Amino acid sequence: MPVEITWWGHATCTVEDSGVRVLTDPLFARRLAHLRRRRGELPPPEAAVAEAVVVSHLHADHLHLPSLARLAPGTRLIVPRGARQAVPRLGRLSGLRVTEVAPGDEVRVADVVVRAVSARHDGRRLPVGPHRSPALGFVVSGEARTYFAGDTGLFESMADEVGPVDVALLPVGGWGPYLGHGHLDAGRAAEALARIAPRSAVPVHYGTYWPIGMGAVRPHEFHSPGEEFARYAARLAPSVAVHRLAHGESVRPGAVR
């Protein structure tokens, strides 16, 4: 059975490979602080069903404690090294098997292997706190190899660290009208795509959450990153099939190399 990708919005995806469901950065909230979900219904209860969950970094829109509390007891939760010290409430989530990892570490979950890779992003639990945990991406390897980038900027060793992959889940936007350091916009995500050279790509981390009261401030930054990414990718990485998903939509990206 080929890998199946479901995008639930923001950076939350289900990667189903070899009968194993891996959930990325679960965020199942209608509102988070000053952010409001502006597109797509909240993910259904089955979105929280997974054998393993990966968290790329400690920002609250990626490590969201109420969403993690919806996971079934026994779920393997893979987080950056130092996360339990930086976020003490993480250790009080009932029944989850928490594993901390750093770049290069691998965790086997049934018939898939989850490998942590580097990301270029501030991994702190903002707005305060020392830099105790790295930001990560993950490669899920089963019948296919799927790269989930988390939040990251471009960096020189990206392709070497990620290695050959079949599918790339790349952030192409954000949750506000301006992207700071350590992010990919649509153009930089297409550059990353050209370096990584997967067979398929799914743009994520755009068009879901937006600051309350800022709907009229550069609204194209909310609506357009997926389309812009597809356009840049056609020029920079024409051999890669780009799948722009609606919230809750799934795709089986094709044959494994």
Contacts in CASP RR format, 6 or more apart in sequence:
PFRMAT RR
TARGET T0000
AUTHOR 0000-0000-0000
METHOD contacts of the structure
MODEL  1
MPVEITWWGHATCTVEDSGVRVLTDPLFARRLAHLRRRRGELPPPEAAVA
EAVVVSHLHADHLHLPSLARLAPGTRLIVPRGARQAVPRLGRLSGLRVTE
VAPGDEVRVADVVVRAVSARHDGRRLPVGPHRSPALGFVVSGEARTYFAG
DTGLFESMADEVGPVDVALLPVGGWGPYLGHGHLDAGRAAEALARIAPRS
AVPVHYGTYWPIGMGAVRPHEFHSPGEEFARYAARLAPSVAVHRLAHGES
VRPGAVR
1 18 0 8 1.000
1 19 0 8 1.000
1 143 0 8 1.000
2 143 0 8 1.000
2 144 0 8 1.000
2 252 0 8 1.000
2 253 0 8 1.000
2 254 0 8 1.000
2 255 0 8 1.000
2 256 0 8 1.000
3 15 0 8 1.000
3 16 0 8 1.000
3 17 0 8 1.000
3 142 0 8 1.000
3 143 0 8 1.000
3 144 0 8 1.000
3 146 0 8 1.000
3 166 0 8 1.000
3 167 0 8 1.000
3 252 0 8 1.000
3 253 0 8 1.000
3 256 0 8 1.000
4 14 0 8 1.000
4 15 0 8 1.000
4 16 0 8 1.000
4 17 0 8 1.000
4 250 0 8 1.000
4 251 0 8 1.000
4 252 0 8 1.000
5 13 0 8 1.000
5 14 0 8 1.000
5 15 0 8 1.000
5 16 0 8 1.000
5 146 0 8 1.000
5 167 0 8 1.000
5 169 0 8 1.000
5 202 0 8 1.000
5 243 0 8 1.000
5 245 0 8 1.000
5 250 0 8 1.000
5 251 0 8 1.000
5 252 0 8 1.000
5 253 0 8 1.000
6 13 0 8 1.000
6 14 0 8 1.000
6 16 0 8 1.000
6 47 0 8 1.000
6 245 0 8 1.000
6 248 0 8 1.000
6 249 0 8 1.000
6 250 0 8 1.000
7 13 0 8 1.000
7 202 0 8 1.000
7 204 0 8 1.000
7 245 0 8 1.000
7 246 0 8 1.000
7 247 0 8 1.000
7 248 0 8 1.000
7 249 0 8 1.000
8 14 0 8 1.000
8 26 0 8 1.000
8 28 0 8 1.000
8 43 0 8 1.000
8 47 0 8 1.000
8 247 0 8 1.000
8 248 0 8 1.000
9 27 0 8 1.000
9 40 0 8 1.000
9 43 0 8 1.000
9 204 0 8 1.000
9 207 0 8 1.000
9 208 0 8 1.000
9 247 0 8 1.000
9 248 0 8 1.000
10 25 0 8 1.000
10 27 0 8 1.000
10 61 0 8 1.000
10 175 0 8 1.000
10 204 0 8 1.000
10 205 0 8 1.000
10 208 0 8 1.000
10 209 0 8 1.000
11 24 0 8 1.000
11 25 0 8 1.000
11 27 0 8 1.000
11 56 0 8 1.000
11 61 0 8 1.000
11 62 0 8 1.000
11 150 0 8 1.000
11 151 0 8 1.000
11 171 0 8 1.000
11 204 0 8 1.000
11 205 0 8 1.000
12 23 0 8 1.000
12 24 0 8 1.000
12 25 0 8 1.000
12 26 0 8 1.000
12 27 0 8 1.000
12 28 0 8 1.000
12 43 0 8 1.000
12 47 0 8 1.000
13 23 0 8 1.000
13 24 0 8 1.000
13 148 0 8 1.000
13 169 0 8 1.000
13 202 0 8 1.000
13 204 0 8 1.000
14 21 0 8 1.000
14 22 0 8 1.000
14 23 0 8 1.000
14 24 0 8 1.000
14 47 0 8 1.000
14 50 0 8 1.000
15 21 0 8 1.000
15 22 0 8 1.000
15 23 0 8 1.000
15 24 0 8 1.000
15 140 0 8 1.000
15 146 0 8 1.000
15 148 0 8 1.000
15 169 0 8 1.000
16 22 0 8 1.000
17 112 0 8 1.000
17 140 0 8 1.000
17 142 0 8 1.000
17 143 0 8 1.000
17 144 0 8 1.000
17 146 0 8 1.000
18 110 0 8 1.000
18 111 0 8 1.000
18 112 0 8 1.000
18 142 0 8 1.000
18 143 0 8 1.000
19 110 0 8 1.000
19 111 0 8 1.000
20 51 0 8 1.000
20 52 0 8 1.000
20 109 0 8 1.000
20 110 0 8 1.000
20 111 0 8 1.000
20 112 0 8 1.000
20 142 0 8 1.000
21 49 0 8 1.000
21 50 0 8 1.000
21 51 0 8 1.000
21 52 0 8 1.000
22 50 0 8 1.000
22 51 0 8 1.000
22 52 0 8 1.000
22 53 0 8 1.000
22 54 0 8 1.000
22 109 0 8 1.000
22 112 0 8 1.000
22 114 0 8 1.000
22 140 0 8 1.000
23 47 0 8 1.000
23 48 0 8 1.000
23 50 0 8 1.000
23 52 0 8 1.000
23 53 0 8 1.000
23 54 0 8 1.000
24 53 0 8 1.000
24 54 0 8 1.000
24 56 0 8 1.000
24 138 0 8 1.000
24 148 0 8 1.000
24 150 0 8 1.000
24 169 0 8 1.000
25 54 0 8 1.000
25 55 0 8 1.000
25 56 0 8 1.000
25 61 0 8 1.000
25 62 0 8 1.000
25 63 0 8 1.000
25 150 0 8 1.000
26 47 0 8 1.000
26 48 0 8 1.000
26 53 0 8 1.000
26 64 0 8 1.000
26 67 0 8 1.000
26 68 0 8 1.000
26 70 0 8 1.000
26 71 0 8 1.000
27 61 0 8 1.000
27 62 0 8 1.000
27 64 0 8 1.000
27 67 0 8 1.000
28 42 0 8 1.000
28 43 0 8 1.000
28 47 0 8 1.000
28 48 0 8 1.000
28 64 0 8 1.000
28 66 0 8 1.000
28 67 0 8 1.000
28 70 0 8 1.000
29 37 0 8 1.000
29 42 0 8 1.000
29 64 0 8 1.000
29 66 0 8 1.000
29 67 0 8 1.000
30 36 0 8 1.000
30 37 0 8 1.000
30 42 0 8 1.000
31 37 0 8 1.000
31 212 0 8 1.000
32 60 0 8 1.000
32 61 0 8 1.000
32 64 0 8 1.000
32 209 0 8 1.000
33 60 0 8 1.000
34 211 0 8 1.000
34 212 0 8 1.000
35 61 0 8 1.000
35 175 0 8 1.000
35 209 0 8 1.000
35 210 0 8 1.000
35 211 0 8 1.000
35 212 0 8 1.000
36 209 0 8 1.000
36 210 0 8 1.000
36 211 0 8 1.000
36 212 0 8 1.000
37 208 0 8 1.000
37 209 0 8 1.000
38 207 0 8 1.000
38 208 0 8 1.000
38 209 0 8 1.000
38 210 0 8 1.000
38 215 0 8 1.000
38 222 0 8 1.000
39 207 0 8 1.000
39 208 0 8 1.000
39 247 0 8 1.000
40 208 0 8 1.000
40 246 0 8 1.000
40 247 0 8 1.000
40 248 0 8 1.000
41 247 0 8 1.000
43 248 0 8 1.000
45 70 0 8 1.000
48 67 0 8 1.000
48 70 0 8 1.000
48 71 0 8 1.000
48 72 0 8 1.000
49 72 0 8 1.000
50 71 0 8 1.000
50 75 0 8 1.000
51 75 0 8 1.000
51 76 0 8 1.000
51 109 0 8 1.000
51 110 0 8 1.000
52 75 0 8 1.000
52 76 0 8 1.000
52 77 0 8 1.000
52 78 0 8 1.000
52 107 0 8 1.000
52 109 0 8 1.000
52 112 0 8 1.000
52 114 0 8 1.000
53 68 0 8 1.000
53 71 0 8 1.000
53 75 0 8 1.000
53 76 0 8 1.000
53 77 0 8 1.000
53 78 0 8 1.000
54 78 0 8 1.000
54 79 0 8 1.000
54 114 0 8 1.000
54 137 0 8 1.000
54 138 0 8 1.000
54 140 0 8 1.000
54 148 0 8 1.000
55 62 0 8 1.000
55 63 0 8 1.000
55 68 0 8 1.000
55 77 0 8 1.000
55 78 0 8 1.000
55 79 0 8 1.000
55 80 0 8 1.000
55 83 0 8 1.000
56 62 0 8 1.000
56 80 0 8 1.000
56 119 0 8 1.000
56 135 0 8 1.000
56 136 0 8 1.000
56 137 0 8 1.000
56 138 0 8 1.000
56 148 0 8 1.000
56 149 0 8 1.000
56 150 0 8 1.000
56 151 0 8 1.000
57 63 0 8 1.000
57 80 0 8 1.000
57 119 0 8 1.000
57 121 0 8 1.000
57 122 0 8 1.000
57 123 0 8 1.000
57 133 0 8 1.000
57 134 0 8 1.000
57 135 0 8 1.000
57 136 0 8 1.000
57 150 0 8 1.000
57 151 0 8 1.000
58 80 0 8 1.000
58 83 0 8 1.000
58 86 0 8 1.000
58 87 0 8 1.000
58 123 0 8 1.000
58 124 0 8 1.000
58 125 0 8 1.000
58 126 0 8 1.000
58 133 0 8 1.000
59 123 0 8 1.000
59 125 0 8 1.000
59 126 0 8 1.000
59 151 0 8 1.000
60 125 0 8 1.000
60 126 0 8 1.000
61 175 0 8 1.000
61 209 0 8 1.000
62 150 0 8 1.000
62 151 0 8 1.000
63 79 0 8 1.000
63 83 0 8 1.000
63 87 0 8 1.000
63 90 0 8 1.000
63 125 0 8 1.000
65 87 0 8 1.000
65 89 0 8 1.000
65 90 0 8 1.000
65 93 0 8 1.000
68 77 0 8 1.000
68 90 0 8 1.000
68 93 0 8 1.000
68 96 0 8 1.000
69 93 0 8 1.000
69 94 0 8 1.000
71 77 0 8 1.000
71 93 0 8 1.000
71 96 0 8 1.000
73 94 0 8 1.000
73 95 0 8 1.000
73 96 0 8 1.000
74 95 0 8 1.000
74 96 0 8 1.000
74 97 0 8 1.000
75 95 0 8 1.000
75 96 0 8 1.000
75 97 0 8 1.000
76 96 0 8 1.000
76 97 0 8 1.000
76 99 0 8 1.000
76 107 0 8 1.000
76 109 0 8 1.000
77 93 0 8 1.000
77 96 0 8 1.000
77 97 0 8 1.000
77 98 0 8 1.000
77 99 0 8 1.000
78 99 0 8 1.000
78 101 0 8 1.000
78 107 0 8 1.000
78 114 0 8 1.000
78 116 0 8 1.000
78 138 0 8 1.000
79 90 0 8 1.000
79 98 0 8 1.000
79 99 0 8 1.000
79 100 0 8 1.000
79 101 0 8 1.000
79 133 0 8 1.000
80 100 0 8 1.000
80 101 0 8 1.000
80 102 0 8 1.000
80 116 0 8 1.000
80 123 0 8 1.000
80 133 0 8 1.000
80 134 0 8 1.000
80 135 0 8 1.000
80 136 0 8 1.000
81 100 0 8 1.000
81 101 0 8 1.000
81 102 0 8 1.000
81 133 0 8 1.000
81 134 0 8 1.000
82 100 0 8 1.000
82 132 0 8 1.000
82 133 0 8 1.000
83 90 0 8 1.000
83 98 0 8 1.000
83 100 0 8 1.000
83 133 0 8 1.000
84 90 0 8 1.000
84 91 0 8 1.000
84 98 0 8 1.000
84 100 0 8 1.000
85 132 0 8 1.000
86 124 0 8 1.000
86 125 0 8 1.000
86 129 0 8 1.000
86 130 0 8 1.000
86 132 0 8 1.000
86 133 0 8 1.000
87 125 0 8 1.000
90 98 0 8 1.000
91 98 0 8 1.000
99 107 0 8 1.000
101 107 0 8 1.000
101 116 0 8 1.000
101 136 0 8 1.000
102 116 0 8 1.000
102 134 0 8 1.000
102 136 0 8 1.000
103 116 0 8 1.000
103 117 0 8 1.000
103 118 0 8 1.000
103 134 0 8 1.000
103 136 0 8 1.000
103 161 0 8 1.000
104 115 0 8 1.000
104 116 0 8 1.000
104 117 0 8 1.000
105 115 0 8 1.000
105 116 0 8 1.000
106 113 0 8 1.000
106 114 0 8 1.000
106 115 0 8 1.000
106 116 0 8 1.000
107 113 0 8 1.000
107 114 0 8 1.000
108 114 0 8 1.000
111 142 0 8 1.000
112 140 0 8 1.000
112 141 0 8 1.000
112 142 0 8 1.000
113 140 0 8 1.000
113 141 0 8 1.000
113 142 0 8 1.000
114 138 0 8 1.000
114 139 0 8 1.000
114 140 0 8 1.000
114 141 0 8 1.000
115 138 0 8 1.000
115 139 0 8 1.000
115 141 0 8 1.000
116 136 0 8 1.000
116 137 0 8 1.000
116 138 0 8 1.000
117 136 0 8 1.000
117 137 0 8 1.000
117 138 0 8 1.000
117 139 0 8 1.000
117 147 0 8 1.000
117 161 0 8 1.000
117 162 0 8 1.000
118 134 0 8 1.000
118 136 0 8 1.000
118 137 0 8 1.000
118 155 0 8 1.000
118 157 0 8 1.000
118 158 0 8 1.000
118 161 0 8 1.000
119 134 0 8 1.000
119 135 0 8 1.000
119 136 0 8 1.000
119 137 0 8 1.000
119 149 0 8 1.000
119 150 0 8 1.000
119 151 0 8 1.000
119 152 0 8 1.000
119 153 0 8 1.000
120 135 0 8 1.000
120 152 0 8 1.000
120 153 0 8 1.000
120 154 0 8 1.000
120 155 0 8 1.000
120 182 0 8 1.000
121 135 0 8 1.000
121 150 0 8 1.000
121 151 0 8 1.000
121 152 0 8 1.000
121 153 0 8 1.000
121 182 0 8 1.000
121 183 0 8 1.000
122 131 0 8 1.000
122 135 0 8 1.000
122 181 0 8 1.000
122 182 0 8 1.000
123 131 0 8 1.000
123 133 0 8 1.000
123 134 0 8 1.000
123 135 0 8 1.000
124 130 0 8 1.000
124 131 0 8 1.000
124 132 0 8 1.000
124 133 0 8 1.000
125 132 0 8 1.000
125 133 0 8 1.000
135 150 0 8 1.000
135 151 0 8 1.000
135 152 0 8 1.000
136 150 0 8 1.000
137 147 0 8 1.000
137 148 0 8 1.000
137 149 0 8 1.000
137 150 0 8 1.000
137 152 0 8 1.000
138 147 0 8 1.000
138 148 0 8 1.000
138 150 0 8 1.000
139 145 0 8 1.000
139 146 0 8 1.000
139 147 0 8 1.000
139 148 0 8 1.000
139 162 0 8 1.000
139 163 0 8 1.000
139 165 0 8 1.000
140 146 0 8 1.000
140 148 0 8 1.000
143 256 0 8 1.000
144 166 0 8 1.000
144 167 0 8 1.000
144 253 0 8 1.000
144 256 0 8 1.000
145 164 0 8 1.000
145 165 0 8 1.000
145 166 0 8 1.000
145 167 0 8 1.000
146 165 0 8 1.000
146 166 0 8 1.000
146 167 0 8 1.000
146 168 0 8 1.000
146 169 0 8 1.000
147 162 0 8 1.000
147 165 0 8 1.000
147 167 0 8 1.000
147 168 0 8 1.000
147 169 0 8 1.000
147 196 0 8 1.000
147 198 0 8 1.000
148 169 0 8 1.000
149 168 0 8 1.000
149 169 0 8 1.000
149 170 0 8 1.000
149 171 0 8 1.000
149 184 0 8 1.000
149 192 0 8 1.000
150 169 0 8 1.000
150 171 0 8 1.000
150 205 0 8 1.000
151 171 0 8 1.000
151 182 0 8 1.000
151 183 0 8 1.000
151 205 0 8 1.000
152 158 0 8 1.000
152 171 0 8 1.000
152 182 0 8 1.000
152 183 0 8 1.000
152 184 0 8 1.000
153 181 0 8 1.000
153 182 0 8 1.000
153 183 0 8 1.000
153 184 0 8 1.000
153 188 0 8 1.000
153 192 0 8 1.000
154 184 0 8 1.000
154 188 0 8 1.000
154 191 0 8 1.000
154 192 0 8 1.000
154 195 0 8 1.000
158 192 0 8 1.000
158 195 0 8 1.000
158 196 0 8 1.000
159 195 0 8 1.000
159 196 0 8 1.000
159 197 0 8 1.000
162 196 0 8 1.000
163 196 0 8 1.000
164 197 0 8 1.000
164 257 0 8 1.000
165 196 0 8 1.000
165 198 0 8 1.000
166 198 0 8 1.000
166 199 0 8 1.000
166 200 0 8 1.000
166 253 0 8 1.000
166 256 0 8 1.000
166 257 0 8 1.000
167 198 0 8 1.000
167 199 0 8 1.000
167 200 0 8 1.000
167 201 0 8 1.000
167 202 0 8 1.000
167 253 0 8 1.000
168 192 0 8 1.000
168 193 0 8 1.000
168 196 0 8 1.000
168 198 0 8 1.000
168 200 0 8 1.000
168 201 0 8 1.000
168 202 0 8 1.000
169 201 0 8 1.000
169 202 0 8 1.000
169 204 0 8 1.000
170 184 0 8 1.000
170 189 0 8 1.000
170 192 0 8 1.000
170 193 0 8 1.000
170 201 0 8 1.000
170 202 0 8 1.000
170 203 0 8 1.000
170 204 0 8 1.000
170 229 0 8 1.000
171 183 0 8 1.000
171 184 0 8 1.000
171 189 0 8 1.000
171 203 0 8 1.000
171 204 0 8 1.000
171 205 0 8 1.000
171 206 0 8 1.000
172 184 0 8 1.000
172 185 0 8 1.000
172 186 0 8 1.000
172 187 0 8 1.000
172 189 0 8 1.000
172 203 0 8 1.000
172 204 0 8 1.000
172 205 0 8 1.000
172 206 0 8 1.000
172 225 0 8 1.000
172 226 0 8 1.000
172 228 0 8 1.000
172 229 0 8 1.000
173 179 0 8 1.000
173 183 0 8 1.000
173 184 0 8 1.000
173 185 0 8 1.000
173 186 0 8 1.000
173 189 0 8 1.000
173 205 0 8 1.000
173 206 0 8 1.000
173 207 0 8 1.000
173 221 0 8 1.000
173 225 0 8 1.000
174 183 0 8 1.000
174 205 0 8 1.000
174 206 0 8 1.000
174 207 0 8 1.000
174 221 0 8 1.000
174 225 0 8 1.000
175 208 0 8 1.000
175 209 0 8 1.000
175 210 0 8 1.000
175 211 0 8 1.000
176 210 0 8 1.000
176 211 0 8 1.000
176 214 0 8 1.000
176 221 0 8 1.000
176 222 0 8 1.000
177 214 0 8 1.000
177 217 0 8 1.000
177 218 0 8 1.000
177 221 0 8 1.000
178 218 0 8 1.000
178 221 0 8 1.000
179 185 0 8 1.000
184 192 0 8 1.000
185 225 0 8 1.000
186 203 0 8 1.000
186 224 0 8 1.000
186 225 0 8 1.000
186 226 0 8 1.000
186 228 0 8 1.000
186 229 0 8 1.000
186 231 0 8 1.000
186 232 0 8 1.000
187 228 0 8 1.000
187 229 0 8 1.000
187 232 0 8 1.000
187 236 0 8 1.000
189 203 0 8 1.000
189 229 0 8 1.000
189 232 0 8 1.000
190 229 0 8 1.000
190 232 0 8 1.000
190 233 0 8 1.000
190 235 0 8 1.000
190 236 0 8 1.000
190 237 0 8 1.000
191 236 0 8 1.000
193 201 0 8 1.000
193 233 0 8 1.000
193 236 0 8 1.000
193 237 0 8 1.000
193 240 0 8 1.000
194 236 0 8 1.000
194 237 0 8 1.000
197 237 0 8 1.000
197 239 0 8 1.000
197 240 0 8 1.000
198 240 0 8 1.000
199 240 0 8 1.000
199 241 0 8 1.000
199 253 0 8 1.000
199 254 0 8 1.000
199 255 0 8 1.000
199 257 0 8 1.000
200 240 0 8 1.000
200 241 0 8 1.000
200 242 0 8 1.000
200 243 0 8 1.000
200 253 0 8 1.000
200 254 0 8 1.000
201 233 0 8 1.000
201 237 0 8 1.000
201 240 0 8 1.000
201 241 0 8 1.000
201 242 0 8 1.000
201 243 0 8 1.000
202 242 0 8 1.000
202 243 0 8 1.000
202 244 0 8 1.000
202 245 0 8 1.000
202 251 0 8 1.000
202 253 0 8 1.000
203 225 0 8 1.000
203 226 0 8 1.000
203 229 0 8 1.000
203 230 0 8 1.000
203 242 0 8 1.000
203 244 0 8 1.000
206 222 0 8 1.000
206 225 0 8 1.000
206 226 0 8 1.000
207 222 0 8 1.000
207 223 0 8 1.000
207 225 0 8 1.000
208 247 0 8 1.000
210 222 0 8 1.000
215 222 0 8 1.000
226 244 0 8 1.000
227 244 0 8 1.000
229 242 0 8 1.000
229 244 0 8 1.000
230 242 0 8 1.000
230 244 0 8 1.000
233 240 0 8 1.000
233 242 0 8 1.000
234 242 0 8 1.000
241 253 0 8 1.000
241 254 0 8 1.000
243 251 0 8 1.000
243 253 0 8 1.000
245 251 0 8 1.000
END
